[in-house]
Amino acid sequence: MTALVRSMTGYGRGAGSSANQMITVEAKSVNHRYLEIVVRMPKQLLPLEERIKKLVQEKVTRGRLDLFLTLEKTGDQKNLVKVDKEIGLAYYKALKELSSLCQIGEEINLAQLAQMPGVIMIEEEKEDLEAIWPGIEEAVIQACQELVTMRTGEGEKLALDLKNRGRDILDYVRQIEERSPLVVQEYQEKLTQRVQELLGEIQIDESKLASEVAFFADRASITEELVRLKSHLSQMNLFLDSNDAVGRKLDFLVQEMNREINTIGSKGNDLAINRVVVEVKSELEKVREQVQNLE
């Protein structure tokens, strides 16, 4: 079955147009524990920020996503000329007063007043946010779809690598399973030999020997840990074949697998098993690193 999980790194670009505006959106995402959306856009569009974030949340569930939105006028720019009457009148009165104080009879004309700071202002026409929204929506959705497509492609590669590592770990687990029964057998043989060396011709108490071997076998048993470890590996494959955001689930699963292999290493009482345990730990660390990239 083809893996459908997604990575958290990707890029997408989208474009749309409405209300004499060309809208371009670029989306970039990287790894993050949760979903963080940062929108960078012209300040006149800030009232639309929450709407834009909601669109993104419908496509992406995890990662830090930076959205860059730009506008370009496709029609004539309309500017508004405004007059501040209060400031203009204040300038006029001040100049008249100054003329009287200085006994200068020069007349104050309109051109002089118009040049005074703040009397005449030119403002760009305010954006009709509702009129421009359809173009923004189109561009954001397109950018997110491209980003998700890239994240899905990366996710397929990661899933394949994780499945291969899972198979390698399962092979190591089987090696431990094969070796485990021999540990008790070898312990019994070594214990019997030591007792015989100590007692010489004296008869060995078989019941006490059997009791000691049984105690060792119970203490060194790793059957439950091996069963759980194999179950976790099977669960990992199920997650990798799902169409959900599984990064956090897999992260938890890897922690559980590490817990089991550590217990196996501490209970195994065998050099050969411990060597395999080291190999499993190495593979699990690589799995953990890869899982950090999944959504």
Secondary structure as GFF3:
##gff-version 3
##sequence-region A 1 295
A	DSSP	beta_strand	10	18	.	.	.	ID=ss1
A	DSSP	beta_strand	21	30	.	.	.	ID=ss2
A	DSSP	beta_strand	35	40	.	.	.	ID=ss3
A	DSSP	three_ten_helix	43	48	.	.	.	ID=ss4
A	DSSP	alpha_helix	49	57	.	.	.	ID=ss5
A	DSSP	beta_strand	63	73	.	.	.	ID=ss6
A	DSSP	beta_strand	79	83	.	.	.	ID=ss7
A	DSSP	alpha_helix	85	101	.	.	.	ID=ss8
A	DSSP	alpha_helix	110	114	.	.	.	ID=ss9
A	DSSP	beta_strand	120	124	.	.	.	ID=ss10
A	DSSP	alpha_helix	129	199	.	.	.	ID=ss11
A	DSSP	alpha_helix	206	220	.	.	.	ID=ss12
A	DSSP	alpha_helix	223	240	.	.	.	ID=ss13
A	DSSP	alpha_helix	247	267	.	.	.	ID=ss14
A	DSSP	alpha_helix	271	291	.	.	.	ID=ss15
###
